Amino acid sequence: MDMSNLPARTRIFADGEVLLRAGADHEVGFVILSGRVRLYDEHDVAMETLTEGDVAGAVSLLAQLDLMPLDEGVRAPESAEGAREEIYEQSDRGNHDGPLAAPGVWREVRVKPLTPETRNTMPRRGIVVREFPFGIGRKPLRHEQTPRTEMSLMLIDNKPYNLSRSHFVIEHGPDALMVRDVGSHLGTEVNGERIGVDNILNAMVLRMGENEVAAGGHDTPFRFIIEILP
């Protein structure tokens, strides 16, 4: 299949995360790079399992492949490794040249405030991450729904919002810890590289030492240091 002319971005999804829902996202399609994706009908019954090279989603994006559209809801890969080589290549262009935060190399992860806005709601020495994934987002207003992705740290933000209710998570990647944007409106910046929204990638590996993460637009005050200690 020649997919070189298709409008595409590389995305990573967590286990159990929903990619598409029936009747929604009509112009979105996915080519599975790695892992497995299950299709469910309207009764939540598993219909089919997709693997590497299979396509799910809008036929309008994939018409040149002569494929039929899939109408069932699509759930995320059971083994979500989406294109890790691209992630590492992208991360090497960031402002951090330390070694990857690989399993067995680090012993502690700490999220520290970097701006007055984050210092007002966090301990100055930061928060030790004891469970993964560790999510950061905006505290919902009374009339807003609680985000589906559980956020470990929720911060108060005022309109126009920089933070989304579900903004980013720190989690275990295929070979190292990483930050993954979980569908925020304005995206995330990790060591100088933008992820999420209209960017090619939605995740970035972390490195030993201090990693700077900004949640929101380019002028966002919600900036953090993710310190990874050996």
Buried (B, 14 or more C-beta within 10 A) or exposed (E): EEEEEBEEEBBBBBEEBEBBEBEEBEEBBBBBBBBBBBBBEEEEEEEBEBEEEBBBBBBEBBEEBEBEBBEBBBBBBEEBBBBBEBBBEBBEEBEBEEEBBBEEEBEEBBBBBBEEBBEEEBEEEBBEBEEEBBBBBBBEEEEEEEBEBEBBBBBEBEEEBBBBBBBBBBBEBBBBBBBBBBBBBBBBBBBEBBBBBEBBBBBBBBBBBBBBBBBBBEEBBBBBBBBBEE
